[in-house]
């Protein structure tokens, strides 16, 4: 296990190479890890992908929630022609749901959030699903579906 001093040194190294929004993200992570002398676990997810299903917006008693399905694409480091698509469920609450309202299938979604696991009962038994609870959400409108799934990075 790393000491606080080793963590601080590593974070300072990351901050020296980061710029703009990445620097702000590293600074927030640093604060979460070593802020106020407390040790905290960091649960942070960053995703950029294509919206692959129409967005569902539901009203709750206190707020609105938007459910997005996005696809991210990774390239194989051994064979750049080979790609791997992953599908993610995003939950955006409150004003983040409002931001998602005009998005269409094919638009890009940039998501910063936390990973959550929800367990529920179905007719076939107990199921657990992973979802990302969006803390920041940006939609980049591309004007409709793209060729193939994934972010294309």
PLY file of the C-alpha trace (Angstrom):
ply
format ascii 1.0
element vertex 153
property float x
property float y
property float z
element edge 152
property int vertex1
property int vertex2
end_header
0.00 0.00 0.00
1.30 3.44 -0.91
1.95 6.02 1.74
0.34 9.46 1.67
3.67 10.93 0.55
3.90 8.49 -2.39
0.31 9.32 -3.39
1.03 13.06 -3.23
4.16 12.62 -5.37
2.23 10.60 -7.96
-0.58 13.15 -8.09
1.89 16.02 -8.45
3.44 14.12 -11.37
0.04 13.72 -13.01
-0.80 17.37 -12.47
2.45 18.50 -14.08
1.47 16.82 -17.38
-2.26 17.64 -17.31
-3.92 20.69 -18.81
-7.38 22.24 -18.85
-10.25 20.00 -17.84
-7.94 17.04 -17.25
-6.02 19.12 -14.72
-9.26 20.00 -12.94
-10.25 16.32 -12.86
-6.85 15.28 -11.46
-7.12 18.02 -8.84
-10.58 16.78 -7.76
-9.25 13.22 -7.55
-6.28 14.43 -5.52
-8.59 16.21 -3.13
-10.71 13.07 -2.75
-7.65 10.91 -2.09
-5.59 13.09 0.21
-7.83 16.05 1.05
-8.03 17.06 4.70
-5.85 14.13 5.74
-8.67 11.65 5.06
-8.36 8.63 2.81
-11.30 8.10 0.51
-12.03 5.62 -2.21
-12.46 7.20 -5.64
-15.33 5.93 -7.77
-15.00 7.85 -11.01
-16.06 6.90 -14.54
-15.37 8.84 -17.74
-17.08 7.75 -20.95
-17.36 9.18 -24.44
-19.62 7.28 -26.80
-22.52 7.25 -29.21
-26.13 7.22 -28.04
-27.57 3.96 -29.40
-31.20 4.02 -28.18
-33.80 6.77 -27.84
-33.46 8.48 -24.46
-36.14 7.65 -21.90
-37.10 10.44 -19.51
-39.19 9.60 -16.46
-40.67 11.83 -13.79
-40.22 10.88 -10.15
-41.84 12.47 -7.13
-38.94 14.90 -6.66
-37.03 14.99 -9.93
-36.59 13.79 -13.50
-34.31 10.99 -14.63
-33.01 10.35 -18.14
-31.79 6.88 -19.11
-29.26 6.75 -21.93
-27.61 3.76 -23.59
-24.24 4.57 -25.10
-21.67 2.54 -26.96
-17.93 3.04 -26.55
-15.36 1.55 -28.90
-11.83 0.42 -28.14
-9.22 -0.57 -30.65
-7.05 -3.62 -30.07
-3.47 -2.64 -29.36
-2.24 -5.73 -31.26
-4.50 -5.32 -34.29
-5.74 -1.73 -34.91
-8.35 -3.03 -37.36
-10.04 -5.00 -34.57
-12.40 -3.12 -32.26
-14.38 -3.94 -29.16
-17.74 -2.30 -28.48
-19.08 -1.92 -24.95
-22.59 -0.75 -24.07
-23.30 1.31 -20.96
-26.46 2.50 -19.20
-26.31 6.07 -17.94
-28.73 7.60 -15.42
-28.87 11.40 -15.45
-30.89 13.13 -12.74
-32.31 16.66 -12.40
-30.79 19.29 -14.67
-28.62 16.62 -16.32
-31.84 14.94 -17.49
-32.88 18.26 -19.00
-29.56 18.45 -20.87
-30.17 15.00 -22.36
-33.72 15.71 -23.48
-32.96 16.89 -27.03
-30.37 14.20 -27.81
-30.92 11.73 -30.64
-29.55 8.33 -31.55
-26.08 8.87 -33.02
-25.21 11.96 -30.97
-22.10 11.79 -28.80
-22.40 11.73 -25.02
-19.59 12.77 -22.70
-20.22 11.41 -19.22
-18.43 11.88 -15.92
-19.99 9.96 -13.08
-19.91 7.12 -10.61
-20.42 3.41 -11.14
-23.43 1.95 -9.35
-24.75 -1.61 -9.12
-28.49 -2.18 -8.81
-29.92 -5.55 -7.82
-33.53 -6.50 -8.44
-35.81 -9.56 -8.70
-37.22 -10.86 -11.98
-39.24 -13.94 -12.87
-35.98 -15.74 -13.68
-34.30 -14.74 -10.40
-32.08 -12.05 -8.99
-30.29 -9.72 -11.44
-27.55 -7.16 -10.94
-26.86 -4.42 -13.47
-24.12 -1.82 -13.62
-25.09 1.77 -14.36
-23.24 5.07 -14.41
-24.83 7.79 -12.30
-23.94 10.93 -14.29
-22.51 13.83 -12.32
-21.64 15.76 -15.49
-23.20 15.17 -18.89
-22.60 16.85 -22.23
-24.34 15.98 -25.48
-22.59 16.73 -28.76
-25.24 16.74 -31.45
-24.04 15.15 -34.67
-27.31 15.29 -36.55
-28.25 11.61 -36.48
-26.92 8.07 -36.55
-23.33 7.37 -37.49
-22.03 4.39 -39.45
-21.65 1.57 -36.97
-21.69 1.74 -33.22
-19.10 3.17 -30.91
-17.25 6.36 -30.45
-14.77 5.63 -33.21
-11.69 6.60 -31.19
0 1
1 2
2 3
3 4
4 5
5 6
6 7
7 8
8 9
9 10
10 11
11 12
12 13
13 14
14 15
15 16
16 17
17 18
18 19
19 20
20 21
21 22
22 23
23 24
24 25
25 26
26 27
27 28
28 29
29 30
30 31
31 32
32 33
33 34
34 35
35 36
36 37
37 38
38 39
39 40
40 41
41 42
42 43
43 44
44 45
45 46
46 47
47 48
48 49
49 50
50 51
51 52
52 53
53 54
54 55
55 56
56 57
57 58
58 59
59 60
60 61
61 62
62 63
63 64
64 65
65 66
66 67
67 68
68 69
69 70
70 71
71 72
72 73
73 74
74 75
75 76
76 77
77 78
78 79
79 80
80 81
81 82
82 83
83 84
84 85
85 86
86 87
87 88
88 89
89 90
90 91
91 92
92 93
93 94
94 95
95 96
96 97
97 98
98 99
99 100
100 101
101 102
102 103
103 104
104 105
105 106
106 107
107 108
108 109
109 110
110 111
111 112
112 113
113 114
114 115
115 116
116 117
117 118
118 119
119 120
120 121
121 122
122 123
123 124
124 125
125 126
126 127
127 128
128 129
129 130
130 131
131 132
132 133
133 134
134 135
135 136
136 137
137 138
138 139
139 140
140 141
141 142
142 143
143 144
144 145
145 146
146 147
147 148
148 149
149 150
150 151
151 152
